[in-house]
Amino acid sequence: MRILPGNRLNFVLDDPIHAGKVRRLYAWPDDRILMVATDAISAFDHVLPTRIPDKGAILTQLSLWWFDQLADLIPNHVVSTEVPAEVAGRALVVEKLEMVPVECVARGYLTGSGWAEYQASRSVCGVPLPDGLVDGSKLPEPIFTPAIKAPLGEHDENVDYATIVRLHGEQLAGRLRDATLAIYTRAAELAALRGIILADTKFEFGLRADGTLVLADEVLTPDSSRFWDAAAWQPGRSLPSFDKQYVRDWLAHDSGWDRASTPPDLPDAVVAATRERYLEAFRRLTGREFRPGGSPS
């Protein structure tokens, strides 16, 4: 067991209150939570055995940058970046919220699971779309396409807005939809200024005791969003993204993995190329170089 000096306590790194695919949550004084992003990477609902160096810190620092850009739109859960030295740069002290169990997805472009659904129904999550769209098409306007969060290791279930109303009430469902689309619109505009298309993204929200809706978890990172190079955007063609798609492609086409067994180790070249994609997204969006253990400011 590793004991780290923390703020007013001995912090036990081996005793999380929750362990997700790539994040660990720990109890913190004053009813707060320490959220630590690891270097783990997941694909096809598996956590891979190979880590991507600095990934956790890159995503944490990019989230902090985005929280600053969105501060006038919605409160966020960040309380402090003062954390134990061993997790500096990759951890945040955050509010303890009542998390809303909905993946709040905004799509400005048609791709991924949305493209698959469109081909079958000419709609995505109950939102009708015009004929003639192709993979990578820009939508007439951004749409809210929520999903119900599934247990660890299972796929989240895409649902229509009416399902969110039924599960959480019309008022909260409307707040989730409106906040999701407002944040997406702001983020897409900022990304466009940097030559990047924000094709789609997902947010998580929590509620304070007084009912305030708060943006939580990570935000607008390559793990939660699909970023494309605007200069290379051509609807109907393969669109490389600044995320772990490189890993997915290697697993699906080159690794020989059958998905029913333990995932294989990633080759060094795949690790290096994936890390560089995360770094490029960080540099282009923030206009700064990544500093391990530091912050984007």
C-alpha positions as CSV (number, residue, x, y, z in Angstrom):
1,M,0.0,0.0,0.0
2,R,1.3,3.4,-1.0
3,I,0.7,6.3,1.4
4,L,1.0,9.8,-0.1
5,P,1.0,13.1,1.7
6,G,-2.3,14.8,0.8
7,N,-4.1,17.9,1.9
8,R,-4.8,17.3,5.6
9,L,-4.7,13.5,5.4
10,N,-2.7,10.5,4.4
11,F,-4.0,9.6,0.9
12,V,-4.2,5.9,0.1
13,L,-3.6,5.4,-3.6
14,D,-4.6,1.8,-3.6
15,D,-8.1,2.3,-2.1
16,P,-10.4,3.9,-4.7
17,I,-14.1,4.4,-4.0
18,H,-14.7,3.8,-7.7
19,A,-12.6,2.4,-10.5
20,G,-13.7,2.9,-14.1
21,K,-12.0,2.0,-17.4
22,V,-9.4,4.8,-17.2
23,R,-10.3,6.8,-14.1
24,R,-10.1,6.2,-10.3
25,L,-12.1,8.1,-7.7
26,Y,-10.9,8.6,-4.1
27,A,-12.5,10.0,-1.1
28,W,-11.2,13.5,-0.2
29,P,-11.8,15.9,2.8
30,D,-14.8,18.2,3.0
31,D,-17.0,15.7,1.0
32,R,-14.9,16.1,-2.1
33,I,-13.5,13.5,-4.6
34,L,-10.0,13.1,-6.0
35,M,-10.4,12.1,-9.7
36,V,-7.3,10.5,-11.2
37,A,-6.9,9.8,-14.9
38,T,-4.7,6.9,-15.6
39,D,-2.7,6.1,-18.8
40,A,-5.0,3.2,-19.6
41,I,-6.7,3.0,-22.9
42,S,-9.9,1.1,-23.8
43,A,-11.3,-0.2,-27.1
44,F,-14.2,-2.4,-28.0
45,D,-15.3,-2.4,-24.3
46,H,-11.9,-3.8,-23.1
47,V,-9.2,-2.1,-21.1
48,L,-6.0,-2.8,-23.0
49,P,-2.9,-4.2,-21.3
50,T,-0.7,-1.5,-22.7
51,R,-0.6,2.1,-21.4
52,I,-0.2,5.3,-23.5
53,P,2.4,7.4,-21.7
54,D,1.1,10.7,-20.4
55,K,-2.4,10.1,-21.7
56,G,-4.0,10.7,-18.3
57,A,-2.2,14.0,-17.9
58,I,-2.9,15.2,-21.4
59,L,-6.6,14.6,-21.1
60,T,-6.8,16.1,-17.6
61,Q,-5.0,19.3,-18.7
62,L,-7.1,19.5,-21.9
63,S,-10.3,19.2,-19.8
64,L,-9.1,22.0,-17.6
65,W,-8.5,24.2,-20.6
66,W,-12.0,23.5,-21.9
67,F,-13.6,24.1,-18.5
68,D,-12.1,27.6,-18.6
69,Q,-13.5,28.3,-22.1
70,L,-17.0,27.2,-21.0
71,A,-17.0,28.8,-17.5
72,D,-19.6,31.5,-18.5
73,L,-21.9,28.9,-20.0
74,I,-22.2,26.3,-17.1
75,P,-20.5,25.6,-13.8
76,N,-18.1,22.7,-13.6
77,H,-17.0,20.3,-10.9
78,V,-13.4,21.4,-10.5
79,V,-12.5,22.5,-7.0
80,S,-8.7,22.4,-7.0
81,T,-5.6,21.2,-8.9
82,E,-3.6,20.9,-5.7
83,V,-3.2,17.2,-5.5
84,P,-0.5,14.7,-4.2
85,A,2.7,14.9,-6.1
86,E,2.5,11.4,-7.4
87,V,-0.6,12.3,-9.4
88,A,0.2,15.9,-10.2
89,G,-1.0,16.9,-13.6
90,R,-3.4,14.0,-14.0
91,A,-5.7,14.5,-11.0
92,L,-8.3,17.0,-9.9
93,V,-10.2,17.6,-6.6
94,V,-13.8,17.8,-7.7
95,E,-17.3,18.3,-6.2
96,K,-19.2,15.3,-5.0
97,L,-22.4,15.5,-7.2
98,E,-25.5,13.4,-7.8
99,M,-24.5,12.2,-11.3
100,V,-27.2,12.0,-13.9
101,P,-26.8,8.5,-15.5
102,V,-27.1,9.8,-19.1
103,E,-24.4,10.1,-21.8
104,C,-25.3,13.4,-23.2
105,V,-24.1,13.2,-26.9
106,A,-24.1,16.1,-29.3
107,R,-23.6,15.4,-33.0
108,G,-22.8,18.1,-35.6
109,Y,-21.7,15.6,-38.2
110,L,-23.0,12.1,-39.2
111,T,-20.5,9.3,-38.5
112,G,-19.9,6.3,-36.2
113,S,-23.0,4.7,-34.7
114,G,-25.1,7.7,-35.9
115,W,-24.2,6.9,-39.5
116,A,-25.1,3.2,-39.0
117,E,-28.5,4.1,-37.6
118,Y,-29.1,6.7,-40.3
119,Q,-28.6,4.1,-43.1
120,A,-31.3,1.9,-41.5
121,S,-33.9,4.6,-40.5
122,R,-32.9,8.0,-41.9
123,S,-32.8,9.2,-38.3
124,V,-30.5,9.1,-35.2
125,C,-32.0,8.5,-31.8
126,G,-35.4,9.5,-33.1
127,V,-34.2,12.7,-34.8
128,P,-35.2,12.6,-38.5
129,L,-32.5,13.6,-40.9
130,P,-32.7,14.5,-44.7
131,D,-32.0,12.0,-47.4
132,G,-28.7,12.0,-49.2
133,L,-26.3,12.3,-46.3
134,V,-23.0,10.2,-46.3
135,D,-20.5,9.2,-43.7
136,G,-19.0,12.5,-42.5
137,S,-21.7,14.8,-43.7
138,K,-22.4,18.0,-41.7
139,L,-25.8,17.9,-40.2
140,P,-28.3,20.8,-40.9
141,E,-28.0,21.6,-37.2
142,P,-26.4,19.9,-34.2
143,I,-28.6,17.2,-32.6
144,F,-28.9,15.8,-29.1
145,T,-28.6,12.0,-29.2
146,P,-28.5,10.6,-25.6
147,A,-27.5,7.2,-24.4
148,I,-28.2,5.4,-21.2
149,K,-25.1,4.4,-19.3
150,A,-24.4,0.7,-19.2
151,P,-22.5,-1.3,-16.6
152,L,-18.7,-1.5,-17.0
153,G,-17.8,-3.6,-20.0
154,E,-21.1,-3.2,-21.8
155,H,-22.2,-0.8,-24.6
156,D,-24.2,2.3,-23.7
157,E,-27.6,2.2,-25.2
158,N,-28.6,5.0,-27.7
159,V,-32.1,6.2,-26.9
160,D,-34.4,8.9,-28.1
161,Y,-35.2,12.1,-26.2
162,A,-38.6,10.8,-25.1
163,T,-36.9,8.0,-23.2
164,I,-34.8,10.6,-21.2
165,V,-38.0,12.5,-20.4
166,R,-39.6,9.3,-19.2
167,L,-36.6,8.3,-17.0
168,H,-35.7,11.8,-15.6
169,G,-38.7,14.1,-16.2
170,E,-39.3,16.7,-18.8
171,Q,-37.6,19.5,-16.9
172,L,-34.2,17.8,-16.3
173,A,-34.3,16.2,-19.8
174,G,-34.7,19.7,-21.3
175,R,-31.9,21.1,-19.2
176,L,-29.6,18.2,-20.3
177,R,-30.4,18.7,-23.9
178,D,-30.1,22.5,-23.9
179,A,-26.8,22.5,-22.0
180,T,-25.4,19.8,-24.3
181,L,-26.2,21.7,-27.5
182,A,-25.0,25.0,-26.0
183,I,-21.6,23.6,-25.0
184,Y,-21.2,21.8,-28.3
185,T,-21.9,24.9,-30.3
186,R,-19.4,27.0,-28.3
187,A,-16.8,24.2,-28.5
188,A,-17.3,23.6,-32.2
189,E,-16.8,27.3,-32.9
190,L,-13.6,27.4,-30.8
191,A,-12.3,24.3,-32.5
192,A,-13.1,25.7,-36.0
193,L,-10.8,28.7,-35.2
194,R,-8.0,26.2,-34.8
195,G,-8.7,24.3,-38.0
196,I,-10.4,21.4,-36.2
197,I,-13.9,20.0,-36.7
198,L,-15.7,18.8,-33.6
199,A,-17.8,16.0,-35.2
200,D,-19.4,14.8,-32.0
201,T,-18.8,14.7,-28.3
202,K,-20.4,13.4,-25.1
203,F,-20.8,15.1,-21.7
204,E,-21.7,14.0,-18.2
205,F,-23.6,16.2,-15.8
206,G,-24.2,16.1,-12.1
207,L,-26.6,18.0,-9.7
208,R,-25.7,20.0,-6.7
209,A,-27.9,19.7,-3.6
210,D,-29.7,23.0,-4.7
211,G,-30.4,21.5,-8.2
212,T,-27.7,23.3,-10.1
213,L,-26.6,21.4,-13.2
214,V,-22.8,21.0,-13.3
215,L,-20.5,19.8,-16.1
216,A,-18.4,16.9,-14.7
217,D,-15.9,14.2,-15.6
218,E,-13.7,14.9,-18.6
219,V,-14.8,17.3,-21.3
220,L,-14.0,17.7,-25.0
221,T,-11.0,15.4,-25.0
222,P,-10.1,12.9,-27.8
223,D,-11.5,10.1,-25.5
224,S,-14.9,11.7,-25.3
225,S,-15.0,13.5,-28.7
226,R,-14.3,13.0,-32.4
227,F,-12.0,15.7,-33.8
228,W,-11.2,15.9,-37.5
229,D,-8.6,18.0,-39.3
230,A,-10.8,20.6,-41.2
231,A,-8.4,20.8,-44.1
232,A,-8.8,17.0,-44.7
233,W,-12.5,16.8,-44.3
234,Q,-14.2,15.1,-47.3
235,P,-17.6,13.6,-46.6
236,G,-17.9,10.0,-47.8
237,R,-14.2,9.2,-47.3
238,S,-12.3,7.9,-44.3
239,L,-11.6,10.8,-41.9
240,P,-8.6,10.3,-39.5
241,S,-9.3,11.6,-36.1
242,F,-7.3,12.8,-33.2
243,D,-8.2,10.0,-30.9
244,K,-7.7,6.2,-30.3
245,Q,-9.1,5.3,-33.7
246,Y,-5.5,4.3,-34.6
247,V,-5.6,1.7,-31.8
248,R,-9.1,0.5,-32.9
249,D,-7.9,0.1,-36.5
250,W,-4.8,-1.9,-35.5
251,L,-6.9,-4.2,-33.2
252,A,-9.6,-4.7,-35.9
253,H,-7.4,-5.2,-39.0
254,D,-3.8,-6.0,-38.0
255,S,-3.6,-7.7,-34.6
256,G,-5.5,-10.9,-35.3
257,W,-7.4,-10.5,-32.1
258,D,-10.8,-12.2,-32.1
259,R,-12.4,-10.0,-29.3
260,A,-13.4,-13.0,-27.3
261,S,-10.0,-13.3,-25.7
262,T,-7.7,-10.9,-23.7
263,P,-6.6,-8.0,-25.9
264,P,-3.0,-8.2,-27.2
265,D,-0.2,-5.8,-26.2
266,L,0.1,-2.8,-28.5
267,P,3.3,-2.6,-30.5
268,D,5.6,0.3,-29.7
269,A,4.9,2.0,-33.0
270,V,1.1,2.0,-32.3
271,V,1.7,3.4,-28.8
272,A,3.9,6.2,-30.1
273,A,1.5,7.1,-32.9
274,T,-1.5,7.1,-30.6
275,R,0.3,9.3,-28.0
276,E,1.3,11.8,-30.8
277,R,-2.4,12.1,-31.8
278,Y,-3.4,13.0,-28.3
279,L,-0.5,15.5,-28.1
280,E,-1.4,17.0,-31.5
281,A,-5.0,17.6,-30.3
282,F,-3.7,19.2,-27.2
283,R,-1.3,21.5,-29.0
284,R,-3.8,22.6,-31.7
285,L,-6.7,23.2,-29.4
286,T,-4.8,25.0,-26.6
287,G,-2.0,26.6,-28.6
288,R,0.4,25.4,-26.0
289,E,2.9,22.6,-25.6
290,F,2.0,19.8,-23.1
291,R,4.0,19.8,-19.9
292,P,3.9,16.6,-17.9
293,G,2.9,17.3,-14.3
294,G,2.0,20.8,-15.2
295,S,-1.1,22.6,-16.4
296,P,-2.2,24.1,-19.7
297,S,-2.1,27.7,-18.3
